[in-house]
Amino acid sequence: MRGPLGAVIGRYPSSDGSTQVGGIIRHNRKCRDVAFLVIFIAFWVAMIVNSSFGFNKGNPLRQVSFLALFINILTSKTQMGYLYFLWLTYGLDYKGNVCGDRHAHPGLRELELTYWLNSNQVYLSGLKNSQFKLANARSICLLDCPIPSEDGLNWVCDYPEGEIRLSVDDWIDRNYDYFEFLTPEMRNTSLQLQGPCYPVIFPSVNVYWRCQYVARASNVSMRHWQQMGGVNINEDIIIDKSIHRSINARSSVLKRYVADIEKSWPVLIVCGGLLPLFVSVIWLLLIRHFVAAMPWITVALFNILIIAVTMFYYLKAGWIGNDAISPIIGALDPYYHVFGRELNHLRAAAVLMTFIMVVSILTSIAIVHRILMATSVLKASIYLTQTKI
């Protein structure tokens, strides 16, 4: 029985359900969804206004679209793409330089960690109803996170510029400390937490390439600071929470996910494109010679893969073993724990994969009879193919 011919010979249904015959639709077409057209125009007007504001008030090098992102993933040769990918992973210093940028002034190659110099500014940014933001706190890029001295007072000084005749390499070799070279006036401003040198009172750990303060002030360092006549330094868990809130913000998490995709695109291409193509060819060859066993092997391998992926999520979520992901980069302090939003995402994925695993196994058991039927059909189709050949 033949079905409706429709557009094949030019028939089309009218509004009353009858079929019109004429070969070609002759009435004039026009826009009937005016509301959607208004929304579409308003969207593009808003995009133009937003882009104009961004280019006038910000740095165009950092106003990179997702189209530019994928173009730079494929090229990875332009400075804009290089800066963008650094910005996705690393933070900014008070000059607006991206940490790790070898083209910055001064050169920040290998200086990938963002460190906030003034803990009082960090404390202020964490207060409720405070207008001061962590982004406005003075920060520089370092090679590692500073820790207090056990028998004295360590200093972290600003980039060596102006009256400080010191190269960046020498500044790094001195653990960022040139307090002894300061003039009396500079020493006085440093004791007022106005720079260029700042005391290391709190330990800090590398959390996603940001030096997060640990709100446990060193008694030795604090005592030396007070003896030198330094201003009061606020000791509160707020300095810990303020940085952690910034690191754990949704926008920061999204940037890290995009950065991970950028770093892993060769793996995605191989495992998502080339490897499945190769495996599919192997699967066709196997089904050609092992037709009776391949449906069962396919179902079994699928369920094994689902179970393996689920167990992997359980491992990384910390529900099995001690291999849970941690936002702390480098050596872990067993007495200090940092919670990351990504861990919640992994646990949600583990729950989802558990559901998929259960459904997959139950479905495989329920379709045993259909698998037997599919095996018979495959045998018959291969037999007919061989007969024709």
N, C-alpha and C positions, 0 to 999 in steps of 0.2 A: 504493500500500500504506500503510495507516494505522499510525502508530507507537504506542507505549504511551501510554495515556491518563493514567496516574499520578494526580497530584493533581487533575486536571481533574474526574474523577468520583469521587474518593475512594479509588482503588486505591492500594495501597502495598505494596512488597515486604516479606515477612517475613524473619526471620533465616535461614531455610533456603532462601531464594530463590524460594519460591512467592508467588503474588499473592493478597493478601487482598481480599476484596470486602465492603464493609460501609458504604461511603460516608464514615464518620467514624472517625478513630482514637480508640478509647475507652479505651485503657489510660492509667494515670496517668504523667505525665512527672516525671522527677526528675533531679537533678544526678548525673552519672556520672563526671565528671572531678574527683575530690576533690583530687588533687595540684595541679592548676591553681588550684582555689579557695583552697588553703592559700597558694600563692605570691601570689595576688591580694590576700588579706587581709594577708599580711606586707608587701607593697609599700605598701599604704595606711597601715599602722601605722608603717612607716619614714618615709613622707612626713610624717605628722603629727608624729613626733618631730623630724625634721629641720627642719620649719617652726617648731616651738615653740622649738628651739634658736636658729634664725636670728633670730626676733623678740625673744627675750630677750637675746641677746648682741650683736645688730647693729642696724643702722638699717633700719627697715621701708621707708624710701623707696628703698633700694637693693636690697631683696629683691623685684624685679619679675619676674613670671612672663612666659613668652612670650605668653600670652593678653593680658596687660596691654600687652605690647610692641605687638601688632598693633592693639589698641584705640587706643593712643596714636598709632600711625601714622595712623589714620583721623581722630583728633580733633586731636592735637598742640596742645591747649589747656591741659592741666593742668600744674601745676608739676612733678608727679612724672614725667610723660612728658618734659618739658623737661630735667629733671635726668638722667633715664635716658639720653637720647640724647647729652647732653654727656659722661656717664660712659663711654659706649661708645667715644667718640672721644678725649677728653682724660683727663688724669690727675688725681690728688688732691694737695692740699697737706697740710701736717702737721696742719692743723685739721680735715681731712676734707672740705673744700670741693672741689667739682668746678671745675677751671680753666675759665674762661669763663662761670661762673655769675653773672649780674648781680644775683641775689638774695642772694649770699653776703655775709659780713661779714669783711673789707671787700669792697666790690663788685669782682668780678673780670671785668667785661665787657671783652672784647678781650685779657685776660691769659690766653691759652690754652695756654701752654707750661709744662710742669712742669720745674723746675730744682732739683737737689739742691745745697744750700748747702755742706755739709761733705764735701769729697772723701775725707777719712779715713773717714767713715762708709760711703761707697760702697765704699771699699777693703775695709773690714772685712766688709761684706755679701758680698763676692766670695770671701772666704777659705774653703777647704774646712773642713768641720766647725764653721763659725762659726754661733752661734745668733742672730746679728744679721741681720735681714732688711732688704732694700732698702726695703720698705714702711715700716719704722720710721725710716729716715733722714729728716732734716729737709728738707722740700721746700716751695717756694713757687711761685706762678704768675707768669710774666713775659710781657712782650710779645714779646721776642726773646731769643735765647740769648747770654749774655755771652761776650766774648772778652778775653784779656789786653791790657794796655796795652803799646805798643811802647817807651815811655820811662819807665814808672813802675809803679804798682800800682793796679789797679782794685779796687773793693769792690762786693759785692752785699749789701745790708742787708735784714733782715727787714721785714715790713709795718710802716709807721710807726704805732706805738701807744705808750701809756703816756707816758713822759717826752718822747718825740719828737713835737714839735708840727709835724707836716708832713702835708699832705693826700696822698692816693694819687696824684693827678695830678701834684703837685710831685715826689713820690718817683719817678714814672716819668720825668718830664722831667730829673731829675738822674741818670738811668741807674741808679736803685735805690741810690744812694750818698749816705748822710748821715753818713759816718764822722767828718767834721769837727765835727759837732754833738754827738758822744758825750762823756760825762763821762770822766775818767781811769779810773774803775772799769770803765765799759763798754768802753773801749779795751783795757784789760788782758784782760777776758774775751774780746774779739774776737781778740786775739792768741793766746788759748788755744783758738781754734776753738769757743767756746761762745756766740758771738753778742753782740749782734744783727747785727754785720757780719762778712762772711766774704771772704777774698781770692779774686780770680779769677786762679788760677795756670794752669789748664788751659783751652784753647779748648773750645768745645762746639758741636754742630751739631743742628739740628732733625730728629730722627728720629721720625716719627709723633707729633709734638706733645710729645715729650720731649727735653730738652736732654741729648744723650749726650756724655759727656766724650771728648775725644781725648787719648790718653795721651802727649802731647808738651808737657811743662811749659815755660812761658816762662822762659828764663834770666834776663831782666831783672826780671820780676815776682818770681821766686823769690829773686833777690838782694836786692831791696827788702824782701821779707818777712823774710828772715833778718836783715837789718840792723836791722829794727824789733824783733827779739827774738821773732818768732813761733815756735810749736812746730813740730816736724818734720812735714812733709807727705810722705806716701808717694807715690812715683812708680813706678807699675807699670801694666802693661797690664790688670791686674785691674779697675781703675776703669772701663775701657772695656767689658770683657766683662760686668761685673756688670749694668750698665744694659742692655746689648744683650741679655743673657739674659732679662731681664724683658720687654723690648719684643718679643722673638721667641718668647715662650712660647706654647704652643698656645691657652691661654685668651685671651691678648691678641689673637692672630690671629683667633680666632672672634669676639671683640667687634668687631674692625674690619670683618669681613665682614657682621655684622648691621647695623652702622652704615652700611655702603655700601648695603645693601638698603633701609634706612630713607630714605636720601637719594635713592635712585633709584626709589622706588615710582611716581611719576607716569610715568616712562619705561617701567617694567615694565607698567603698566596699558595705556598707549597701544600699545607695541610687542608686548605679549603678548596683548592682547585686542581693542582697537579696530582696529588696523591689519590684523591677520590677517582679521578679519571683512570689512573693506572690500576687501582683496585677494581674498578668496574670492568675493565678489560679482562683481568684475571678471573673475576667472578663469572663472566660469560664463558670463558674457556672451561672453567670447572663445571659449570652447569651443563656444558656440552657433553662432558665425559662422565660426570657423576650426578646424573639427573635425579636419581632416587634419594640421594643423601643431601643434596644442596639446600632444599627448602628447610630441612631440620637444622643443618649447619648454620644457615642464615639467621634463623630465629634464635638459635642458641647464642651465636656471636653477638647479636643485637642485645640480648638480655645481659650477657656478660659485660658488654661495653657500658650499658646503662648502670649496672651495679658498680663497676669500677669507677665511673665518673661520680656516682653518688658517694662512694667511700672517699674519693679524693676531696670532695667538698666537706665531708665530715672531718677529715684530717686537718684541712686548712681552717675550718671553723673552730677547731679546738675541742670538738666533741669526742675525738678519738686520738690518743697519743698526745704528744707535746710539741707538735709541729704547726701550731696555729700561726697565722700571719700576724706580724707586729708592725706598727707604724714606726718603731724605733729602728734606725739604720745603724748597723754596726753592733758592737758588743752590748749585750743586754744586762741591765742591773736587775737582779732577782727581787730587789726590794722596791722597784719602781715600775709601775705599770701605766701604760698610756692606751686609752681606748680609741679606736678608729671607726669611723662610720662604715668603712669597707667591710669590717668584720660582721656588722649587721647584714650587709648585702650578701655576704657569703653564707650566713646562716639561713637567710631567706631562700637563697638558691639551693641550699642543702635540703630544706623542707620541700621545695618544689620538686627537686630531683627524686626525693623519697616518694612523693605522690606519683610521679611519672614511672618510677621503677615498679611500684606495686601494680599500677594499671597495666604496665607492659607485661609483667609476669602473669597476671590473671588473664589478660587477653590472649597470651600465648597458650595458656592451658585451655581456654574456651574455644579456640579455633583449631584444635588438633584435628578434628574431622575435616575441616576445610583445607588444612595442609595436606592431608591424604588425597583429597580431591585435586588439589593443585599439582601434586606429584604425578597423578595419573594424566592430567591435561598436558603437563610438560613432556611426559613420555610419549604421548600421542603426537604432539606437535613435532618433536624431534624425529619420530619415526616417519611422519609424513614428509618432513624436509629431506631426510635421507632417501626416501623413496623417489622424490622428484629429482634429486641429484643423480 
